[in-house]
Structure formats: structure tokens, C-alpha cells
Amino acid sequence: MRDMHPFLVLSPVEFNAATSLVIGLPMTTAAYNADNPFAIAVGAATGKKAGKTSYVLCHQPKSFDWRHRDASPHPMGKLPNAPFAQACVVLNQIVQVAPD
């Protein structure tokens, strides 16, 4: 994958700082995700992808070393609480981290 890719970070700042890892969900503008029951539409993309819908891929949790990759916060900033919570609900349906 080339270029910058947004990533919804789920892990707390304290964990990220102590381990150099982030745990979260990748984001994409691939239109075929409109029919994906595990992809949450979170609004319009910015930059090169402006006008396209951004999706959080709840079925693809990942972790990576943010220091090694020289990662930085995405200019888009934080998601509003509602789509963040919705992504967490869908992820929990898959991995059952929190009790229902």
C-alpha cells in the first residue's frame, strides 16, 4: 500500500506510548464496501479522495509499530463519538471483547 492510509485507533494513548504499538481498524474509500456488513460508513473523505465515502473496516483489526512506521495523526482528526461507537459495536460482534 502506498500513500497515507487512515486508521481508526482503538487502543489508549498510554498503551500506544508504552509499547510503540497501536491497535485499530483500517479505513478505505473503496466503494464496494457499501454492501459490506462489517464496514461502517463514517462520512466523506478529504484530500485526494474528497467526495468519496470513508469506511471503517471492522472485520480487519490490526496492530503496528507506529514509531517504526513514523506514523502520525491523520489530518482528518478524530471520528465523532457515534460512528466510533458503532465501529466498536460491530467489532464486538466479531470478536466478543465486551459482554452484550
C-alpha positions in Angstrom: 0.0 0.0 0.0 1.3 3.4 -0.9 0.4 6.8 0.4 -1.1 7.7 3.8 -4.0 5.5 4.9 -6.3 6.5 7.7 -6.6 4.1 10.7 -9.1 4.2 13.5 -7.0 3.8 16.6 -8.8 1.9 19.4 -6.0 1.4 21.9 -5.5 4.1 24.6 -2.7 6.6 24.3 -0.9 5.2 27.4 -0.7 1.7 25.8 0.5 3.2 22.5 3.2 5.2 24.2 4.4 2.3 26.3 4.5 -0.3 23.6 5.0 1.7 20.3 2.0 -0.2 19.1 -1.4 0.9 18.0 -4.4 -1.4 17.7 -7.2 -0.3 15.5 -9.2 -0.7 12.3 -8.1 0.4 8.7 -10.2 2.8 6.7 -10.8 2.9 3.0 -12.9 4.6 0.3 -13.3 1.5 -1.8 -17.0 1.8 -3.0 -17.6 -2.0 -2.8 -17.7 -1.7 1.0 -21.1 0.0 0.8 -22.5 -3.6 0.8 -20.1 -4.9 3.4 -22.0 -5.6 6.7 -18.7 -5.1 8.6 -17.8 -1.8 7.1 -19.1 1.4 8.7 -19.6 4.5 6.6 -18.2 7.4 8.6 -18.6 10.4 6.2 -16.8 12.0 3.3 -13.1 11.6 2.7 -10.8 14.6 2.4 -7.8 15.3 0.2 -7.3 13.2 -3.0 -10.3 11.1 -2.1 -12.6 14.1 -1.5 -16.3 13.3 -2.2 -15.9 9.6 -1.7 -17.4 7.9 1.4 -14.9 6.7 4.0 -15.5 3.3 5.6 -14.0 1.7 8.8 -13.3 -2.0 8.2 -14.4 -3.5 11.4 -13.5 -7.1 10.3 -9.8 -6.2 9.8 -8.4 -5.3 13.2 -4.7 -4.7 13.0 -1.7 -3.5 15.1 1.5 -2.0 14.0 4.5 -0.2 15.4 3.8 3.4 14.9 7.3 4.6 15.7 8.9 2.2 13.2 6.5 3.4 10.5 6.9 7.0 11.5 3.1 7.3 11.8 1.3 10.5 12.7 -2.3 11.5 13.4 -4.3 11.8 10.2 -5.3 15.4 9.3 -9.0 14.2 9.4 -8.6 14.0 13.2 -10.9 12.1 15.4 -14.2 10.5 14.4 -17.3 11.7 16.1 -18.5 9.6 19.1 -21.5 8.0 17.3 -19.5 6.3 14.3 -16.7 5.4 16.7 -19.2 3.6 19.0 -20.9 2.0 16.0 -17.5 0.6 14.8 -16.8 -0.8 18.3 -20.2 -2.5 18.4 -19.6 -4.2 15.0 -16.1 -5.2 16.1 -17.5 -6.7 19.3 -20.0 -8.7 17.3 -17.0 -10.3 15.6 -14.5 -10.8 18.5 -16.8 -10.5 21.5 -14.4 -8.4 23.7 -17.2 -6.8 25.7 -20.2 -8.6 27.2 -23.5 -7.8 25.5 
